[in-house]
Amino acid sequence: MVGEDSISVRNRRPGSATTYSSPEKDDPSRKLEGDWPFQNSSNGRVDADHITRKMQLTAEAEQLKPAFMKVVDNHFTECLNSLISKSVLFDSSTSAFPASCSERDGHKTKGLRAPPEHGKVFIARKSLLDELFEVNHIRTIYHMFIALLILFILSTLVVDFIDEGRLVLEFDLLVFAFGKFPVVFSTWLCMFLSTFIVPYGLFHQWAQGYSSSSHRMVHSVFFGALFMLFQTFGLGLAPTYIAVSYDLPPASRFIVILEQVRLLMKAYSFVRENVPQVLSSVKEKSTSVVLPQVSQYLYFLFAPTLIYRDAYPRNPATRWGYVATKFAQVLGSLFYAYYIFMRLCIPIFRNYIQEPFNLRGLVLCIFNSILPGVLILFLVFFAFLHCWLNAFAEMLCFADRMFYKDWWNSTSYANYYRTWNVVVHDWLYYYAYRDFLWFFGKKFKAAAMLSVFTISAAVHEYVLSICFGYFYPVLFCLFMCFGMVFNFILNDRRKGPIWNVIMWTSLFLGQGVIICLYSQEWYAHQYCPLKNPTFLDYMKPRSWTCHLRV
């Protein structure tokens, strides 16, 4: 009995002989190689052949591990994509939208736009950096950037103490860049209230009178013209006029112009997503048309997305500690950018304009600007696309946190453009690219892609031109020339690690070109002002000739 044997063993006196049965005698199957880590030979020495064999098996297992993990990862990805696809199909089949908007009745609404369930699907998911920062190895990279910020602060304090004989804690650059804040806040408030009232009111008036109107085309054209006038003058020209006429500093202009672009895109998305629903309901002769509520539209105006939906996946509660951490990181990134400009940019460009403009100086300027340009790129990504959007998403319990993807792993510029800013990419894809193909046909994919590139490049250049106060289309040329070329050369068929190196190299070089040329032009306008500049004076690069007047 097992119990008796255990009792007899416990009660045996120390020093008495104890007999144990060998497992190999009781069970011959236990003699398999590798059952015991060490097997004694007849002369008491360790079996060296067995250890050598085990080491060989271990080495073979280590060699097979990467291939095995890759197979498991691919299989898991396929299973996850299949599960998401099935859930999307299930949501589409059980959606509350009219049946004529579904895929099976698509031929009935050939003249209508694609309904929302054919567009972006929002699901609850965390931001990628939040998941990566849970790994100690990745979080160490974040700590390295914090250490670099500390060194920037220390170097600035030490240099100021040596030059001035005291600690200079003034932030003149930040005070200048964010000056005239009351004007900025008043402008933003007017833009937000007008976007909240006008598009929603125009849409409701159009929807309520569309079914009973005897001239539906005239009715739609009238309200559509009013909406376009509001987009053009109310949100388009008015904020730009205020930014220029009040001579707002650069950072304040960025706030106004970026909010202008954001509200323009949100207002368009609201109308674009809801008009097809009204047309479908009227075509089916539905007794009542379900219109969006004011609360739904108001939530959308603050939500970190540019695609309108009546409802989004929501989290059960708000983590206010998480919100405070994200806003603190935004503030830290702002000071980080300040010290980058103070230590790496201003000392270089302050006296650069006094030197003759030549190729050698331009090349040196570009390569000296690569490091600050790359750091600014990382800060813009981390502060806005991660911290700022996640903070608002957390306050609003907005559960879909995919504001970006793993753009740093891109081996093609096509993938980089899709993953760098998912929020803007979704808007361009569904409202520019897909609508272009719907209007002209699927044969014009290249033209659709070119139109999207043109829109994106023009908007980026518009923002920089208004915010800096001069027109110097460096970013536009990079987008339309090198961006388009790299988009076709470094396409999705490039999968090797070398293409990721090429992508990063060209990205670093492009950031150096942007920082160098725009900084030169900025200081040229400071050193070589014109008394009565004409429109053509703002179109000419002043940095090419400013050295002649110094």
MARVOBA-689015 format. One record per residue (C-alpha): y, z, x; residue in one letter; chain. Coordinates in steps of 0.05 Angstrom, whole numbers. Each point is the difference from the previous one (the first is absolute). Example, Ala and Ser with C-alpha at 12.3 -4.5 7.8 and 13.67 -1.06 7.14 Angstrom:
BEGIN
        y        z        x   code   unit
      -90      156      246      a      A
       69      -13       27      s      A
***
This chain:
BEGIN
        y        z        x   code   unit
        0        0        0      m      A
       69      -15       24      v      A
       26       68      -21      g      A
      -56       37       36      e      A
       10      -40       64      d      A
       74       14        0      s      A
      -11       74      -12      i      A
      -51        4       56      s      A
       47      -34       48      v      A
       57       47      -17      r      A
      -43       62        7      n      A
      -32      -20       66      r      A
       19       45       57      r      A
       40      -29       58      p      A
      -43      -24       56      g      A
      -60      -14      -42      s      A
      -32      -68        3      a      A
       21      -49      -53      t      A
      -36      -64      -16      t      A
       39      -59      -28      y      A
      -33      -63      -25      s      A
       24      -64       32      s      A
       32      -48      -50      p      A
      -32      -58       36      e      A
      -69       29      -11      k      A
       12       15      -73      d      A
       33      -67      -15      d      A
      -16      -59       46      p      A
       56      -40      -31      s      A
       50       46       34      r      A
      -17      -32       67      k      A
       47      -57      -13      l      A
       47      -16       57      e      A
       67       33       -8      g      A
      -23       59      -45      d      A
       15       50       55      w      A
       59       -8       46      p      A
      -39       27       59      f      A
      -75       -5        9      q      A
      -34       37       56      n      A
      -51      -37       41      s      A
      -63       31       26      s      A
       34       23       64      n      A
       59       33      -39      g      A
       53      -53       18      r      A
       43      -36      -50      v      A
      -26      -68      -20      d      A
       51      -46       34      a      A
      -26      -63      -35      d      A
       14       32      -67      h      A
       72       18       19      i      A
       12      -70       28      t      A
      -26      -30      -64      r      A
       44       45      -42      k      A
       62      -19       41      m      A
      -16      -73      -10      q      A
       -6        9      -75      l      A
       66       38       -1      t      A
       35      -56       38      a      A
      -29      -52      -47      e      A
       24       41      -59      a      A
       70        4       29      e      A
        0      -76        8      q      A
      -23      -11      -72      l      A
       50       50      -29      k      A
       62      -47       -1      p      A
      -38      -56      -33      a      A
      -30       48      -50      f      A
       67       31      -17      m      A
       31      -70       -9      k      A
      -56      -19      -49      v      A
       10       65      -38      v      A
       76      -10       -2      d      A
       -7      -71      -26      n      A
      -50       21      -52      h      A
       43       58      -23      f      A
       61      -46       -4      t      A
      -39      -51      -42      e      A
      -25       55      -47      c      A
       70       29       -7      l      A
       32      -68      -15      n      A
      -55      -14      -50      s      A
       12       66      -35      l      A
       76      -12       -3      i      A
      -12      -71      -27      s      A
      -45       27      -54      k      A
       50       53      -19      s      A
       55      -52       -4      v      A
      -42      -44      -44      l      A
      -16       59      -44      f      A
       73       18       -6      d      A
       18      -72      -17      s      A
      -54       -5      -53      s      A
       23       66      -33      t      A
       75       -9        9      s      A
       48        8      -57      a      A
       32      -68       11      f      A
      -10      -56      -51      p      A
      -65      -38        4      a      A
       37      -66       11      s      A
       24       27       68      c      A
      -71        9       26      s      A
      -36      -47       46      e      A
      -47      -28      -54      r      A
       59      -22      -43      d      A
       44      -24       57      g      A
        1      -71      -29      h      A
       37       25      -61      k      A
       58       26       41      t      A
        6      -56       51      k      A
       75       -1       -9      g      A
        8       74       14      l      A
        5       38       64      r      A
      -58       40       28      a      A
       -7       67      -37      p      A
        2       65       38      p      A
      -75       12        3      e      A
       -6      -63       42      h      A
       47       29       50      g      A
        1       62       43      k      A
      -47       57      -20      v      A
       24       70       17      f      A
      -53       51       19      i      A
        5       71       27      a      A
       -4        0       76      r      A
       32       35       59      k      A
       45      -31       52      s      A
      -37      -23       62      l      A
       40       42       49      l      A
      -14       63      -41      d      A
      -74      -14        8      e      A
        6      -17       74      l      A
       41       63       15      f      A
      -59       41      -22      e      A
      -34      -24       64      v      A
       21       41       61      n      A
        0      -61       46      h      A
       49      -38      -45      i      A
       43       62      -12      r      A
        8        6       76      t      A
       38      -67        0      i      A
       48       30      -51      y      A
        9       61       46      h      A
       15      -47       58      m      A
       58      -31      -38      f      A
       27       70      -16      i      A
       -4       16       75      a      A
       39      -63       15      l      A
       54       20      -49      l      A
        5       68       34      i      A
        9      -35       67      l      A
       54      -45      -30      f      A
       37       62      -25      i      A
       -6       36       66      l      A
       23      -60       41      s      A
       61       -9      -45      t      A
       18       74        5      l      A
       -9        1       76      v      A
       41      -63       12      v      A
       55       25      -46      d      A
        1       68       34      f      A
        4      -33       69      i      A
       56      -48      -21      d      A
       40       46      -45      e      A
      -17       68       29      g      A
      -21       24      -70      r      A
      -51      -14      -53      l      A
       24      -56      -45      v      A
      -33        6      -68      l      A
       43      -51      -36      e      A
      -34      -56      -38      f      A
       57      -50       -2      d      A
      -46      -60      -10      l      A
      -34       30      -61      l      A
       66       23      -30      v      A
       28      -70        9      f      A
      -62      -37      -25      a      A
       -5       40      -65      f      A
       74        5      -13      g      A
       35       -7      -68      k      A
      -59       31      -36      f      A
       39       12      -66      p      A
       10      -75       -7      v      A
      -74      -12       15      v      A
      -23       50      -53      f      A
       48      -26      -53      s      A
      -23      -72       13      t      A
      -73       20       -4      w      A
       11       38      -65      l      A
       34      -59      -32      c      A
      -55      -47       23      m      A
      -55       45      -25      f      A
       31       14      -68      l      A
       14      -74      -12      s      A
      -71      -18       20      t      A
      -26       53      -47      f      A
       42      -21      -59      i      A
       11      -75        3      v      A
      -69      -31       14      p      A
      -35       48      -48      y      A
       52      -11      -55      g      A
        0      -76        8      l      A
      -76       -2       -2      f      A
       -4       43      -63      h      A
       52      -42      -35      q      A
      -36      -64       18      w      A
      -69       26      -19      a      A
       22       28      -67      q      A
       35      -64      -21      g      A
      -48      -51       31      y      A
      -53        0      -55      s      A
       51       -6      -57      s      A
       45      -51       35      s      A
        0      -71      -27      s      A
       23      -26       67      h      A
      -45       37       49      r      A
       17      -44       59      m      A
       75        9       -8      v      A
      -12       74      -12      h      A
      -39        7       65      s      A
       48      -43       41      v      A
       59       42      -23      f      A
      -31       67       19      f      A
      -30      -30       64      g      A
       69      -24       20      a      A
       29       69      -12      l      A
      -54       31       43      f      A
       12      -49       56      m      A
       75       12       -3      l      A
      -13       74        7      f      A
      -47      -11       58      q      A
       50      -46       35      t      A
       65       36      -11      f      A
      -17       71      -22      g      A
      -53       13       54      l      A
       13      -59       46      g      A
       74       -8       15      l      A
       30       67      -21      a      A
      -37       45       51      p      A
       12      -51       55      t      A
       74       -3      -16      y      A
        5       76        2      i      A
      -37        5       66      a      A
       47      -52       32      v      A
       66       18      -32      s      A
       -8       75       14      y      A
      -22      -17       71      d      A
      -61       46       -4      l      A
      -33       17       66      p      A
      -69      -31       17      p      A
      -47       54      -26      a      A
       39        9      -64      s      A
       -2      -74      -11      r      A
      -75        0       11      f      A
       -7       52      -56      i      A
       41      -41      -49      v      A
      -30      -68       16      i      A
      -73       23        3      l      A
        9       36      -67      e      A
       31      -63      -27      q      A
      -61      -41       21      v      A
      -48       52      -26      r      A
       32        4      -69      l      A
        4      -76       -5      l      A
      -74       -5       13      m      A
      -17       56      -48      k      A
       42      -29      -57      a      A
      -33      -68        9      y      A
      -70       31        1      s      A
       14       38      -65      f      A
       21      -63      -36      v      A
      -53      -43       33      r      A
      -58       46      -21      e      A
       23       13      -71      n      A
       24      -68      -25      v      A
      -71      -30        0      p      A
      -25       58      -43      q      A
       53      -14      -52      v      A
      -14      -75        1      l      A
      -75       14       -9      s      A
       12       48      -58      s      A
       45      -49      -36      v      A
      -48      -58       11      k      A
      -56       41      -30      e      A
       47       19      -58      k      A
       -9       73       13      s      A
       33       46      -50      t      A
       31       45       53      s      A
       18      -10       73      v      A
      -11       60       45      v      A
       60        5       46      l      A
        7       44       61      p      A
       31       68      -10      q      A
       63       23       35      v      A
      -39       54       38      s      A
      -48      -53       27      q      A
       56      -43       26      y      A
       37       60       29      l      A
      -64       22       36      y      A
       -8      -70       28      f      A
       70       -1       29      l      A
      -17       60       43      f      A
      -73      -16       13      a      A
      -17      -26       70      p      A
      -23      -68      -24      t      A
       33      -66      -20      l      A
      -53      -20      -51      i      A
       12       26      -70      y      A
      -55       31      -42      r      A
        4       43      -62      d      A
      -43       52       34      a      A
      -23       15       71      y      A
      -55       45       26      p      A
       29       70        7      r      A
      -17       62       40      n      A
       -8       65      -38      p      A
       54       39       38      a      A
       55       -6       52      t      A
       -9       30       69      r      A
       71       21       16      w      A
      -18       21       70      g      A
      -24      -72       13      y      A
       66      -26      -28      v      A
       41       46       45      a      A
      -41      -21       61      t      A
       11      -74      -14      k      A
       75        8       -8      f      A
        2       41       63      a      A
      -36      -56       37      q      A
       51      -50      -27      v      A
       56       43       27      l      A
      -37        7       67      g      A
       -8      -76        3      s      A
       74       -8      -12      l      A
       17       44       59      f      A
      -54      -35       40      y      A
       36      -67      -12      a      A
       66       32       19      y      A
      -26       22       68      y      A
      -32      -67       12      i      A
       67      -35      -10      f      A
       36       52       41      m      A
      -48       -1       60      r      A
      -29      -71        0      l      A
       48      -46      -36      c      A
       73       20        5      i      A
        0       10       76      p      A
      -28      -71        8      i      A
       43      -38      -50      f      A
       65       37        8      r      A
       18      -36       64      n      A
      -45      -61       -8      y      A
       52      -40      -38      i      A
       46        3       61      q      A
      -49      -41       41      e      A
       -3      -76       -5      p      A
      -49      -28      -50      f      A
      -58      -32       39      n      A
      -75       -9       -5      l      A
      -17       53       51      r      A
       40       53      -36      g      A
      -29      -20      -66      l      A
      -72        6       25      v      A
       13       68       31      l      A
       33       23      -64      c      A
      -59      -21      -42      i      A
      -51       35       43      f      A
       43       63        5      n      A
        3        0      -76      s      A
      -75       -3      -12      i      A
      -12       75        5      l      A
       56       22      -47      p      A
      -18      -57      -47      g      A
      -73       21       -5      v      A
       19       73      -10      l      A
       49      -20      -55      i      A
      -55      -42      -33      l      A
      -48       59        0      f      A
       54       47      -27      l      A
       19      -47      -57      v      A
      -73       -6      -19      f      A
      -15       74        4      f      A
       65       26      -31      a      A
        5      -49      -58      f      A
      -68      -31      -16      l      A
      -37       65       11      h      A
       44       62       -6      c      A
       54      -23      -50      w      A
      -47      -36      -48      l      A
      -52       54        3      n      A
       52       53      -14      a      A
       23      -35      -64      f      A
      -72      -15      -19      a      A
      -18       73        6      e      A
       60       23      -41      m      A
      -18      -50      -55      l      A
      -75       14        6      c      A
       -9      -75       15      f      A
      -72       -4       24      a      A
       -4      -70       31      d      A
       26       12       71      r      A
      -19      -68       31      m      A
       70      -17       24      f      A
      -29      -32       62      y      A
      -67      -16       31      k      A
      -26        0       72      d      A
       50      -51       24      w      A
       -8       25       72      w      A
      -71      -29        1      n      A
       23      -69      -21      s      A
      -26      -58       41      t      A
       42      -51      -38      s      A
       72       -2      -23      y      A
      -24      -19      -70      a      A
      -36       67       -5      n      A
       59       36       31      y      A
       47      -27      -53      y      A
      -48       22      -55      r      A
      -11       70       27      t      A
       66       22       31      w      A
       37       12      -66      n      A
      -48       -4      -59      v      A
       55       20      -50      v      A
       43      -61       14      v      A
      -59      -46       14      h      A
      -28       14      -70      d      A
       66      -21      -32      w      A
        5      -64       42      l      A
      -73      -17      -12      y      A
       -1        8      -76      y      A
       71      -22      -17      y      A
       15      -52       54      a      A
      -65      -28       27      y      A
      -44        2      -63      r      A
       55      -21      -47      d      A
       16      -59       46      f      A
      -72      -22       -4      l      A
       -1       10      -75      w      A
       61      -44       -7      f      A
      -16      -56       50      f      A
      -76        5        5      g      A
      -50       27       50      k      A
        7      -62       44      k      A
       66       26       27      f      A
      -24       63       36      k      A
       36      -19       64      a      A
       65      -11      -38      a      A
      -10       66      -36      a      A
      -10       37       66      m      A
       61      -34       29      l      A
       42       21      -60      s      A
      -23       73        7      v      A
       17       -1       75      f      A
       69      -30      -17      t      A
       15       53      -52      i      A
      -22       57       45      s      A
       38      -26       60      a      A
       64      -13      -41      a      A
       -1       70      -31      v      A
      -12       33       68      h      A
       57      -39       31      e      A
       45       15      -59      y      A
      -11       74        8      v      A
       15       -1       75      l      A
       61      -45       -8      s      A
       33       44      -52      i      A
      -18       65       35      c      A
       23      -22       69      f      A
       60      -39      -24      g      A
      -16      -66       34      y      A
      -48      -59       -9      f      A
      -47       -9       59      y      A
      -65      -30      -28      p      A
      -47       26       55      v      A
      -49       31      -49      l      A
        2      -60      -46      f      A
      -18      -47       58      c      A
      -56       46       23      l      A
      -28        2      -71      f      A
        5      -74      -14      m      A
      -17      -27       69      c      A
      -45       47       38      f      A
      -24       37      -61      g      A
      -24      -63      -34      m      A
      -31      -28       63      v      A
      -37       64       16      f      A
      -22        5      -73      n      A
      -39      -65        8      f      A
      -22        9       72      i      A
      -18       74       -5      l      A
      -35       -8      -67      n      A
      -56       40      -32      d      A
      -53      -37       40      r      A
       22       36       63      r      A
      -44       62        4      k      A
       -7       18       74      g      A
       36       58       33      p      A
       40      -49       43      i      A
       36      -24      -62      w      A
       22       71      -16      n      A
       28        4       71      v      A
       37      -66      -10      i      A
       27       24      -67      m      A
       27       65       30      w      A
       29      -37       60      t      A
       39      -48      -43      s      A
       21       56      -47      l      A
       27       41       58      f      A
       37      -60       28      l      A
       30      -16      -68      g      A
       26       71       -7      q      A
       33       -5       68      g      A
       34      -65      -21      v      A
       26       31      -65      i      A
       28       63       32      i      A
       30      -38       58      c      A
       36      -55      -37      l      A
       25       41      -59      y      A
       25       55       47      s      A
       37      -51       42      q      A
       33      -30      -62      e      A
       19       69      -25      w      A
       36       19       64      y      A
       32      -69        4      a      A
       32       12      -68      h      A
       25       68       25      q      A
       29      -26       66      y      A
       25      -67      -25      c      A
       30       11      -70      p      A
       37      -55      -35      l      A
       66       13      -35      k      A
      -10      -49      -58      n      A
      -72      -22        2      p      A
      -20      -59      -44      t      A
      -68      -11      -32      f      A
      -22      -43       58      l      A
       18       55       49      d      A
      -53       44      -33      y      A
      -51      -56        6      m      A
       10      -11       75      k      A
      -37       46       50      p      A
       57       36       34      r      A
      -44       28       55      s      A
       -4      -70       32      w      A
       74       -2       16      t      A
       24       72       -2      c      A
       -7       10       75      h      A
       57      -51       10      l      A
       49       47      -36      r      A
      -19       66       34      v      A
***
